[in-house]
Amino acid sequence: MLFIPRMLKDIALIFAGNGKQSFLVGGAVRDMLRGEKAHDFDLATDATPEEVAAMFRALGRGAKGCSVIPTGVKHGTVTVHFKGEAFEITTFRTESEYRDGRHPEKVVYAATIEEDLSRRDFTMNAVALELPKGRVVDPFNGRADIQNGVIRCVGSPLERFSEDGLRSLRCVRFASQFGFSIDKETLAAIPQTLSITAKVAAERKRDELDKIIGSRKPSTGFLLMEQTGLLHELLPELAGCRNVEQKGGHRFDVLDHSLLACDFAAEKGWPHEVRLAALFHDIGKPVVCAVNEFGVRTFYRHDREGAALARNILSRFRYSNAVIDTVVHLIEEHMFQYTEDWSDAAVRRFIIRVGKAHLPKLYKLRHADAFATAGEPPRPDFLIPLMDRANRVLDEKKALSLKGLAISGKDIIDMGVTPGPRIGIILNELLEAVLDDPELNTKEKLLEIAGKMKDKA
C-alpha cells in the first residue's frame, strides 16, 4: 500500500463530498512506486474545470489560503492552492490530432480514469492512485515496467512520438535520470519522428537537456541521443565530435572525452555551468583540427573556437545571459598551462583574466577535463600549487583591478591631463606596473609614474 499524504486525503474528501472522483496521476505516482519522495501533485477527476473551480472557491470563502487559478481551462486544467501546496487538477480527457507536434488540436473529456491514462506517454506515467482509498489503477502494466526499469510507450510508440515531439527527448532523459533501459520498439520509433521533435520550442528542449545534464550520468542520455539521431538534430556540433581522435595521453575521441568530463562533474555534484562547460569545452576541436608535418593532429585555438560555438548553442536554446557568459568564459580559459616558474605577477594576471568569482568553477572544469583524458582521476596534488599561490595573492589584498589602485582618474585629471580616453590608458598602464611590483601601489609613486607618462604624451 502506498503512503498517501494527509493533504491529498483532505482534498479527496472535498471531491467525494461533491460526488466526484479524484486520482493522483503522473510523476508523483511513478516516484512513489520507485520508492522516491513524490513532488508536484497532479490530480485527475471526472469534475469539469468549472465544477472544480466552484467547489474550491466556495471552500476558499471560509478557508484561508485556498484559491483557484484557471491556468489551462481550455485544456481542462485548473491550479488549486490548498494548505500551502499547489495542485494541478485536470478533467479526465482524451486528445485529438496533434498538428503542431506538441499540442492537441482540441481536448475531449473522457468518462473514466482508464481512458484518461490511455493518452499518456509512457506506461510508467500511466498509473493512477485512487484517492483517498489508495487503490492503484494500472491498465498498461506500468508498475511492472517501473520495477523492471523499462521505459515503454503507451500503445504505439510511433503514434505517441508523432503526437508530441518532446516525448522522444523525455524518453532518453528518463533513461538518464533513472538508469532505466528503453523498450526496443519504443527506441526504434525515435529516429522516425525527428522531424516532429524539430518543431518543439527551444526552451522546452533546453529544459530536457538541462535535466539530462543534471542527472546521475549524463552520458547515458547523450549516447542514446546519438544512437537515435536526436544528438545530430539538437546538437550537431557535439555529434560532430565523434571519431575525432586526439593526441598525447588521450584515450578517447572528442565526444567520449566530453561526455566523460560531464559525467565527472555530475558525479561530484558540481554547478550546472561547470557541467555545461565540461560538455562543450572541446567542441571547437573538429573545426580547427589539422595534421602537422609529423602526421600528428593539432587543435590550435580550439578553446576560442569552442567558446564561440558554445555561445551559439546556448543562445539557440535560450539560456540566460548569465549562464551563457559564465560557460563561454570557462571554455575560453580552460587551456591554461601552469608551471612553477610562473612569476607572482603572472599569477596575479591569471586571477584578473579569469576573475576571482570564476576561479573555483575553472578549477573544477580542469579537474573534469583531466579525468576525461584517460578516464582516471588526476594526481592528488593536481592544481594545488596554483590554487595555493592564487589564494596567497588574494589574501595579500594587492591591487588586482583599477579600483585597487592608490590613485584614481581624478588624481590624473588634477595633474593636468584632459578628461578622455587618455585617462583610462594611463590607469591601465599603472595597473600593469603594480601587477609586476605591488610595492609601487602608493599615491606618491603612482603619481610620479603617471607624471612621466603625461610628459611623454
C-alpha positions as CSV (number, residue, x, y, z in Angstrom):
1,M,0.0,0.0,0.0
2,L,1.4,3.4,-1.0
3,F,1.5,6.2,1.6
4,I,-0.9,9.0,0.9
5,P,-0.1,12.3,2.5
6,R,-2.8,13.8,4.7
7,M,-3.4,16.8,2.4
8,L,-4.2,14.5,-0.5
9,K,-6.7,12.7,1.6
10,D,-8.2,16.1,2.6
11,I,-8.5,17.3,-0.9
12,A,-10.0,13.9,-2.0
13,L,-12.7,14.3,0.7
14,I,-13.7,17.6,-0.9
15,F,-14.2,15.9,-4.3
16,A,-16.1,13.0,-2.7
17,G,-18.3,15.4,-0.8
18,N,-19.3,16.9,-4.1
19,G,-20.0,13.4,-5.6
20,K,-16.8,13.5,-7.8
21,Q,-13.8,11.1,-8.2
22,S,-10.2,12.1,-7.8
23,F,-6.9,10.3,-8.6
24,L,-3.3,11.1,-8.1
25,V,-1.6,10.8,-11.5
26,G,1.7,11.3,-13.4
27,G,5.2,11.7,-12.0
28,A,4.1,11.7,-8.3
29,V,2.7,8.1,-8.6
30,R,5.7,7.0,-10.6
31,D,8.1,8.3,-8.0
32,M,6.1,6.7,-5.2
33,L,6.4,3.4,-7.0
34,R,10.1,3.9,-7.4
35,G,10.4,4.4,-3.6
36,E,11.2,8.1,-4.0
37,K,9.7,11.1,-2.5
38,A,6.8,12.5,-4.6
39,H,6.7,16.1,-5.8
40,D,4.3,18.1,-7.9
41,F,0.9,16.5,-7.1
42,D,-1.3,16.3,-10.2
43,L,-4.8,15.1,-9.9
44,A,-7.3,13.8,-12.5
45,T,-11.1,14.0,-11.9
46,D,-14.4,13.5,-13.5
47,A,-15.4,17.0,-12.5
48,T,-15.2,19.7,-15.1
49,P,-12.8,22.7,-14.6
50,E,-15.8,24.9,-13.9
51,E,-17.0,22.4,-11.2
52,V,-13.5,22.2,-9.7
53,A,-13.3,26.0,-9.6
54,A,-16.7,26.3,-8.0
55,M,-16.1,23.8,-5.2
56,F,-12.8,25.2,-4.1
57,R,-13.8,28.9,-4.5
58,A,-16.8,28.1,-2.2
59,L,-14.3,26.5,0.2
60,G,-11.9,29.4,-0.1
61,R,-14.5,31.8,1.2
62,G,-14.2,30.1,4.6
63,A,-10.6,28.7,4.4
64,K,-7.6,30.9,4.4
65,G,-5.0,30.0,1.8
66,C,-7.4,28.3,-0.6
67,S,-7.6,29.7,-4.2
68,V,-8.2,28.7,-7.8
69,I,-6.2,29.8,-10.8
70,P,-7.5,29.0,-14.3
71,T,-4.0,28.0,-15.7
72,G,-5.3,25.8,-18.5
73,V,-9.0,25.8,-18.7
74,K,-9.1,25.2,-22.4
75,H,-7.1,22.0,-21.8
76,G,-9.3,21.0,-18.9
77,T,-6.8,22.2,-16.1
78,V,-7.0,24.5,-13.2
79,T,-4.5,25.0,-10.4
80,V,-5.7,24.9,-6.8
81,H,-3.7,26.3,-3.9
82,F,-4.7,24.3,-0.8
83,K,-3.0,24.1,2.5
84,G,0.2,25.6,1.2
85,E,0.5,23.3,-1.8
86,A,-0.3,23.8,-5.5
87,F,-2.3,21.1,-7.2
88,E,-2.8,20.9,-11.0
89,I,-6.3,19.3,-11.4
90,T,-7.3,18.1,-14.8
91,T,-10.6,16.6,-16.0
92,F,-10.4,13.1,-17.5
93,R,-9.7,13.7,-21.1
94,T,-8.7,12.3,-24.5
95,E,-7.0,14.3,-27.2
96,S,-7.4,14.8,-30.9
97,E,-4.8,15.2,-33.7
98,Y,-1.5,16.9,-32.8
99,R,-0.9,19.1,-35.8
100,D,1.9,21.2,-34.4
101,G,3.9,18.3,-32.9
102,R,3.3,19.5,-29.4
103,H,-0.3,20.4,-28.6
104,P,-3.6,18.6,-29.4
105,E,-6.0,20.4,-31.7
106,K,-8.7,20.0,-29.1
107,V,-9.4,18.2,-25.8
108,V,-12.4,15.9,-25.4
109,Y,-13.5,15.0,-21.9
110,A,-13.4,11.2,-21.1
111,A,-15.6,9.2,-18.9
112,T,-13.1,7.1,-16.9
113,I,-9.6,7.3,-15.5
114,E,-8.6,4.4,-17.7
115,E,-9.5,6.3,-20.8
116,D,-7.6,9.3,-19.5
117,L,-4.5,7.2,-18.8
118,S,-4.6,5.8,-22.4
119,R,-3.5,9.2,-23.7
120,R,-0.3,9.4,-21.6
121,D,3.3,9.0,-23.0
122,F,4.9,6.1,-21.1
123,T,3.4,3.2,-19.1
124,M,5.4,4.3,-16.0
125,N,3.5,7.6,-16.2
126,A,0.1,5.9,-16.9
127,V,-0.5,4.7,-13.4
128,A,-3.1,6.4,-11.1
129,L,-3.8,6.2,-7.4
130,E,-7.4,6.4,-6.4
131,L,-8.0,8.9,-3.6
132,P,-8.5,8.6,-0.7
133,K,-8.5,4.8,-0.8
134,G,-5.1,4.3,-2.4
135,R,-6.2,1.7,-5.0
136,V,-3.7,1.5,-7.8
137,V,-5.1,1.8,-11.3
138,D,-2.6,0.3,-13.8
139,P,-4.2,-0.6,-17.2
140,F,-0.9,-0.7,-19.1
141,N,1.3,-2.6,-16.6
142,G,3.3,0.5,-15.7
143,R,4.1,-0.8,-12.2
144,A,5.8,-3.8,-13.6
145,D,7.8,-1.6,-16.1
146,I,8.9,0.6,-13.2
147,Q,10.0,-2.5,-11.2
148,N,11.9,-3.8,-14.2
149,G,13.4,-0.4,-15.1
150,V,11.9,-0.3,-18.6
151,I,10.6,2.8,-20.4
152,R,7.8,1.8,-22.8
153,C,5.2,3.9,-24.7
154,V,1.5,3.5,-24.0
155,G,0.2,1.9,-27.2
156,S,2.1,2.6,-30.4
157,P,5.4,4.4,-29.9
158,L,5.3,5.8,-33.4
159,E,1.9,7.4,-32.6
160,R,3.0,8.7,-29.2
161,F,6.2,10.3,-30.6
162,S,4.3,11.7,-33.7
163,E,1.8,13.4,-31.4
164,D,4.3,15.2,-29.3
165,G,7.9,15.8,-30.4
166,L,9.1,16.4,-26.9
167,R,8.3,12.8,-25.8
168,S,11.3,11.3,-27.5
169,L,13.6,13.6,-25.7
170,R,11.8,12.9,-22.4
171,C,12.3,9.3,-23.1
172,V,16.1,9.5,-23.1
173,R,16.0,12.0,-20.3
174,F,14.1,9.5,-18.1
175,A,16.7,6.8,-19.0
176,S,19.5,9.1,-17.9
177,Q,17.7,10.2,-14.7
178,F,16.5,6.8,-13.5
179,G,19.1,4.4,-15.1
180,F,16.2,2.7,-17.0
181,S,16.5,0.9,-20.3
182,I,14.3,1.8,-23.2
183,D,12.0,-0.8,-24.8
184,K,13.2,-1.9,-28.2
185,E,10.1,-0.9,-30.1
186,T,10.0,2.5,-28.3
187,L,13.6,3.2,-29.0
188,A,13.2,2.3,-32.7
189,A,10.4,4.9,-33.1
190,I,12.5,7.8,-32.1
191,P,14.6,8.2,-35.3
192,Q,11.3,8.1,-37.3
193,T,9.9,11.1,-35.6
194,L,12.9,13.5,-35.5
195,S,11.0,16.0,-37.8
196,I,8.3,16.2,-35.1
197,T,10.9,16.9,-32.4
198,A,12.3,19.7,-34.5
199,K,9.0,21.6,-34.1
200,V,9.3,21.8,-30.3
201,A,10.2,25.2,-28.8
202,A,13.8,25.7,-28.0
203,E,13.0,26.4,-24.3
204,R,11.2,23.1,-23.9
205,K,14.1,21.2,-25.4
206,R,16.5,23.1,-23.2
207,D,14.6,22.1,-20.1
208,E,15.0,18.4,-21.1
209,L,18.7,18.8,-21.9
210,D,19.2,20.5,-18.5
211,K,17.6,17.5,-16.8
212,I,19.9,15.2,-18.7
213,I,22.9,17.2,-17.7
214,G,21.6,17.3,-14.1
215,S,21.2,13.6,-14.0
216,R,23.4,11.0,-12.3
217,K,25.1,10.0,-15.5
218,P,24.5,12.5,-18.4
219,S,26.4,10.3,-20.9
220,T,23.6,7.8,-20.8
221,G,21.2,10.3,-22.2
222,F,23.6,11.8,-24.8
223,L,24.7,8.4,-26.1
224,L,21.0,7.4,-26.5
225,M,20.5,10.8,-28.3
226,E,23.4,9.9,-30.6
227,Q,22.1,6.4,-31.2
228,T,18.6,7.7,-32.2
229,G,19.7,10.8,-34.2
230,L,18.5,13.2,-31.5
231,L,22.0,14.4,-30.9
232,H,22.5,15.4,-34.6
233,E,19.1,17.0,-34.6
234,L,19.6,19.1,-31.5
235,L,23.4,19.4,-31.0
236,P,25.1,18.8,-34.4
237,E,28.2,20.5,-33.1
238,L,28.5,17.9,-30.4
239,A,27.6,15.0,-32.7
240,G,30.5,16.1,-35.0
241,C,33.0,15.3,-32.2
242,R,32.5,11.6,-32.8
243,N,35.7,9.9,-34.3
244,V,37.8,13.0,-33.8
245,E,40.8,11.3,-32.3
246,Q,43.2,13.1,-30.1
247,K,46.9,13.2,-29.4
248,G,49.1,12.6,-26.3
249,G,47.6,10.8,-23.4
250,H,44.0,10.9,-24.6
251,R,42.3,7.5,-24.6
252,F,39.0,8.7,-26.1
253,D,37.8,10.6,-29.1
254,V,36.5,14.2,-28.5
255,L,32.8,13.1,-28.0
256,D,33.5,10.4,-25.4
257,H,36.1,12.7,-23.7
258,S,33.5,15.4,-23.4
259,L,30.8,13.1,-22.1
260,L,33.3,11.7,-19.5
261,A,34.1,15.2,-18.4
262,C,30.4,16.0,-18.0
263,D,29.8,12.7,-16.1
264,F,32.7,13.5,-13.7
265,A,31.2,17.0,-13.0
266,A,27.8,15.4,-12.4
267,E,29.2,12.7,-10.1
268,K,30.9,15.4,-8.0
269,G,27.6,17.4,-7.8
270,W,29.3,20.5,-9.3
271,P,27.3,23.5,-10.6
272,H,25.3,23.3,-13.7
273,E,27.5,25.9,-15.5
274,V,30.5,23.6,-14.9
275,R,28.7,20.6,-16.3
276,L,27.7,22.6,-19.4
277,A,31.3,23.8,-19.8
278,A,32.6,20.3,-19.4
279,L,30.2,19.1,-22.1
280,F,31.2,21.8,-24.6
281,H,34.8,22.6,-23.6
282,D,36.3,20.8,-26.6
283,I,33.5,21.4,-29.1
284,G,35.8,23.5,-31.2
285,K,38.3,20.7,-31.9
286,P,36.6,19.3,-35.0
287,V,36.6,22.8,-36.6
288,V,40.3,23.6,-36.0
289,C,41.6,20.1,-36.4
290,A,44.8,19.9,-38.6
291,V,47.6,17.4,-39.2
292,N,51.1,18.7,-38.9
293,E,54.3,17.7,-40.8
294,F,54.7,14.8,-38.4
295,G,51.3,13.4,-39.0
296,V,50.0,14.4,-35.6
297,R,46.6,16.0,-35.2
298,T,46.6,19.5,-33.7
299,F,43.8,21.7,-32.3
300,Y,45.3,25.1,-32.0
301,R,42.9,27.8,-30.6
302,H,40.2,25.2,-30.1
303,D,39.3,27.0,-26.8
304,R,38.4,30.2,-28.7
305,E,36.5,28.4,-31.4
306,G,34.7,26.3,-28.8
307,A,33.7,29.3,-26.8
308,A,32.2,30.9,-29.9
309,L,30.3,27.7,-30.8
310,A,29.1,27.3,-27.2
311,R,27.7,30.8,-27.2
312,N,25.8,30.0,-30.4
313,I,24.4,26.7,-28.9
314,L,23.4,28.2,-25.6
315,S,21.8,31.2,-27.3
316,R,19.9,28.8,-29.6
317,F,18.4,27.2,-26.6
318,R,17.5,30.5,-24.9
319,Y,19.8,30.2,-21.9
320,S,20.1,33.3,-19.7
321,N,22.9,35.7,-20.5
322,A,24.4,35.0,-17.1
323,V,24.7,31.3,-17.8
324,I,26.0,31.9,-21.4
325,D,28.6,34.3,-20.3
326,T,29.9,32.0,-17.5
327,V,30.1,28.9,-19.6
328,V,31.7,30.7,-22.5
329,H,34.3,32.3,-20.2
330,L,35.2,28.9,-18.6
331,I,35.7,27.4,-22.0
332,E,37.8,30.3,-23.2
333,E,40.1,29.9,-20.1
334,H,40.3,26.1,-19.7
335,M,43.6,25.7,-21.6
336,F,45.9,27.5,-19.1
337,Q,49.2,25.7,-18.5
338,Y,50.5,26.5,-15.0
339,T,54.2,25.8,-14.2
340,E,56.1,26.5,-11.0
341,D,58.2,29.1,-12.8
342,W,55.2,31.4,-13.1
343,S,56.1,34.7,-11.5
344,D,53.8,36.3,-8.9
345,A,52.9,38.8,-11.5
346,A,51.8,36.0,-13.8
347,V,49.6,34.6,-11.1
348,R,48.1,38.0,-10.5
349,R,47.3,38.4,-14.2
350,F,45.8,34.9,-14.3
351,I,43.4,35.9,-11.4
352,I,42.4,39.1,-13.2
353,R,41.8,37.4,-16.5
354,V,39.7,34.6,-15.0
355,G,38.0,36.6,-12.3
356,K,38.0,35.7,-8.6
357,A,34.4,34.6,-8.7
358,H,35.1,32.2,-11.6
359,L,38.3,30.6,-10.2
360,P,36.6,27.7,-8.3
361,K,34.5,26.8,-11.4
362,L,37.5,26.9,-13.7
363,Y,39.5,24.6,-11.3
364,K,36.6,22.1,-11.4
365,L,36.4,22.2,-15.2
366,R,40.1,21.5,-15.4
367,H,39.7,18.5,-13.0
368,A,36.9,17.1,-15.1
369,D,39.0,17.7,-18.3
370,A,42.0,15.9,-16.7
371,F,39.9,13.0,-15.6
372,A,38.4,12.5,-19.0
373,T,41.8,12.4,-20.7
374,A,42.4,8.8,-19.6
375,G,39.3,8.0,-17.5
376,E,41.3,8.2,-14.3
377,P,41.5,10.9,-11.6
378,P,44.5,13.2,-11.9
379,R,47.3,13.0,-9.3
380,P,46.2,14.2,-5.8
381,D,48.2,17.4,-5.9
382,F,46.7,18.4,-9.3
383,L,46.3,22.2,-9.4
384,I,47.1,22.5,-5.7
385,P,50.3,24.6,-6.3
386,L,48.4,27.1,-8.4
387,M,45.5,27.2,-6.1
388,D,47.8,27.9,-3.1
389,R,49.6,30.7,-4.9
390,A,46.4,32.3,-6.1
391,N,45.0,32.1,-2.5
392,R,48.1,33.8,-1.2
393,V,47.8,36.6,-3.7
394,L,44.2,37.1,-2.9
395,D,45.0,37.1,0.9
396,E,47.6,39.8,0.3
397,K,44.8,42.1,-1.0
398,K,47.1,43.7,-3.5
399,A,45.6,45.7,-6.3
400,L,44.0,43.4,-8.9
401,S,41.8,46.0,-10.6
402,L,41.7,49.7,-11.3
403,K,39.6,50.1,-8.2
404,G,42.5,48.8,-6.1
405,L,45.0,51.5,-7.3
406,A,46.1,54.1,-4.8
407,I,45.1,56.9,-7.3
408,S,42.0,57.5,-9.4
409,G,41.2,59.2,-12.7
410,K,40.5,62.4,-10.7
411,D,44.1,62.5,-9.5
412,I,45.4,62.2,-13.1
413,I,43.0,65.0,-14.2
414,D,44.3,67.1,-11.4
415,M,47.8,66.7,-12.9
416,G,46.6,68.5,-16.0
417,V,45.6,65.5,-18.2
418,T,42.5,66.4,-20.3
419,P,39.5,64.1,-19.4
420,G,39.0,61.4,-22.1
421,P,40.4,58.0,-23.2
422,R,43.9,59.0,-22.2
423,I,42.9,58.7,-18.5
424,G,42.0,55.1,-19.0
425,I,45.2,54.3,-20.8
426,I,47.3,55.8,-18.1
427,L,45.3,53.9,-15.3
428,N,45.7,50.6,-17.1
429,E,49.4,51.1,-17.6
430,L,49.7,51.9,-13.9
431,L,47.8,48.7,-13.0
432,E,50.3,46.7,-15.2
433,A,53.2,48.3,-13.3
434,V,51.6,47.4,-9.9
435,L,50.9,43.8,-11.0
436,D,54.6,43.5,-11.7
437,D,55.6,45.2,-8.5
438,P,52.9,45.7,-5.8
439,E,55.2,48.0,-3.8
440,L,54.5,50.7,-6.4
441,N,50.9,51.0,-5.3
442,T,51.2,54.2,-3.3
443,K,49.8,57.5,-4.2
444,E,53.2,59.2,-4.3
445,K,54.9,56.5,-6.5
446,L,51.9,56.2,-8.9
447,L,51.7,60.0,-9.3
448,E,55.4,60.0,-10.2
449,I,54.9,57.3,-12.8
450,A,51.8,59.0,-14.2
451,G,53.7,62.3,-14.4
452,K,56.3,60.6,-16.6
453,M,53.6,59.1,-18.8
454,K,51.9,62.5,-19.1
455,D,55.2,64.2,-20.1
456,K,55.8,61.5,-22.8
457,A,52.3,62.1,-24.2
